[in-house]
Amino acid sequence: MKQVKLLLTAIVAAILVSCGTTTQVPITGRKQRLVVSDEQILSLSSDEYSKYMKSAKPSTDAANTAMVKRVGQRLASAVVAYLNAHNMGNEVANYQWEFNLVQDNQVNAWCMPGGKIVVYEGILPVTKDEASLAVVLGHEIAHAVAKHSAERISNSYKQQTAMSVIGGVAGAAGVSSGIQSIASAAIGIGAQAWTSGFSRKQESEADHIGLIFAAMAGYDPDVAVSFWQRMAAVGNSSNSIFSDHPSDEKRIKQIQAWLPEARTYYNPSAAANVSTSPSPAVKSVSLKNLSKTSKK
């Protein structure tokens, strides 16, 4: 019996090692092994995004809607420039950026693979300014750039493969149909499933990468601490951006540790085009650090 278990373990290990490709997460450099292609994950996310947007109610606040699009586009431009400058230009084609503000009181925002970002009106009273909104959007965009959804689906697929081998039912389903069913189980059906469920490790990584993306786009990364303190005051609600995230204390402590790195990417001159007129629900972005010298 022991020999059988060892044999099965070896078979499972061989299968998991042989499938997929190894990629490296931008900024953090963490290696990940994915068994789903960009085409597969983008197709799945595009379908779910379309379903969500058909039922969503766009915000009627023109000023806030424009702000979300403005901050989002600045972040997207910074991300694309970074990818191109670090020999990852082939990744740029995976993103068709779109930024939407919708009528929903939840304190939340999310980004699907491919760069489809949705912000709920309920988070704006907490962000208060454009720099804090950039921290939120940077976090969500980081999930997409780090391919966290593909990683989750890949892990589920590998676990499913392992169980199939051990249970003697390997090959019960082809990869093409299996990917679809595993994706449904891993991320759920509908946009709500994409707003939670990332591991705490991925959430911390998104905090790290997103903070740097915001700094690259010319937003003061120092606002991140006060923003997350405000988020902590909102409470760890199941309807908030906190779902499956690190504890408030740990998150803030990690961000404080990443700030020196983020400041080296901070280019305050990129903030020149930021509107200084506050919208009804959001104050203008803080420009207190415009005198800082950009470091690369």
Protein Blocks (a to p, Z undefined) as FASTA:
>chain_A
ZZmmmmmmmmmmmmmmmgocddddehjlpacddfbdfklmmmmmmmmmmmmmmmpccdfb
fklmmmmmmmmmmmmmmmmmmmmmnopmmmmmmpccdddddddfbdcddddehiiacddf
klmmmnopaklmmmmmmmmmmmmmnommmmmmmmmmmmmmmmmmmnopghkacfklmmmm
mmmmmnogajklmmgoiafklmmmmmmmmmmmmmmnopafklmmmmmmmmmmnopcfkbm
kgopacfklmmmmmmmmmmmmmmmpcfklmmmpcfbdcfklccddfklmmpccdZZ
